[in-house]
Amino acid sequence: MNDMSDAWDIKVEDDIADGTYKLHAELPGVDAEDVDVTVHDGVLTITAERTDEKVSHGRSEFSYGSFARSVTLPSGADEAAITASYDKGILTVTVPLEEPVTPERHVAVESAG
């Protein structure tokens, strides 16, 4: 039997709309009390733990233990006003933005010759 104990990746999706940055994180099989959200110097970190490991002689592709994912917040993030909620395995983190996010801009590259 193959070892299926690869690290669990916390999958996220995010969006910026109406002066708010929203991040959704998929945390299947994790209880709300086992989720921790921290923010420091513009980096949001989600830590989760799944501890209901079952001992058996069959196959398990589930991952257990502690898992973390960090994302850099957009400029203007109001770290003091961040909120988080958890429902049906999805963590939603809402971050108000104090200033509009500057859209991507292309910079022309000139030839030296």
N, C-alpha and C positions, 0 to 999 in steps of 0.2 A: 504494500500500500504506500502511496506517495505521501510525503509530509505536506499537509495543506496549511501550515501555521504561519503563512505570510502575515506581515504586519497589516493591521486594519487602517486603511486610509479614511479619514473623515472627509467626505465629499461635500463641497460647498458650491453655492451659487450666490451671486450678489448683483446688486443693481443700485443705481443712483437715480432718484426721481424726486422732484418737488422739494429739493433741499434736504433730502434724507438718504443716507446710505443704508441699505438693508442687506443682511447676510443671512442665508438659510444654510444650516448644516444638517446633514443626514446622520442620525445617531440611532439606528435601529437596535432594539433590545436593551436600551440603556434607560434607567430610571432617572427622573428629573434631579433627584438628590445626588446622583453620581455625575452631574455635569457641573463644571466650573468655568466661568468666563472671567478673564482678567484683561486689563488694558494698561499699557505702560509705554510712554514715549511713542505714541502713534502705532503701536502694534497690538492687535487684538488676539488673544490666545484662548482657544477652547480646549479644555481637557475633559475627558470622559473616561469612565471605568466600567467595564462589564466583568462581573465576578461570578456569575452563575454557571461556572464551568462544571460540566457533568463528566464523571469518569466512566468510561465504557470501553469496550473492545471494538466498537464499530467505528465508522468513519465520522469525522467532524470537520467541517470546513468553516466553522465559526471561529472568530478570534476573541480572545479574552485578555484582560489586563487593562493597563492604562494607555490611552491614546491621546495625542495632542495635535492641534493644527493651529498655526499662526498666520495671520494675514496683516498686511500693512494697510492702515486706514487711509482714506483719501485726505488730501489737505483740507484744513478747516474743520476736521472732526471735533465735535464737542465731547470730549472724553467724560466730562462730569455728568452728561445727560444721557448716556447710553442705557438702553433698557434691553432685557432679554426675556423671551417666553419660550415654553417648550410644550409641544402638543403632538401626540401620536408619532414620536420618533423624529420630529423636526424641530430644531432649535432655530428661533428667529431672533436676530440681534438687530436692533434699530439704533442708528447713530445719526443724530441731527448734525447738519453741516452749518457752520457759522458763516461761511463765505462760499460763493459759487465755485464749483470745481472747474478748473481751466481745461477746456477740451484739448485733445491731442493736436499738436501742430507739427507739420513737416518742415524740416530745415533743409534748405538747398545745400547741396554739396558741390563745391566748385573745384575744378581741376587745377592743380598747381602748375601745369605746363601751359 
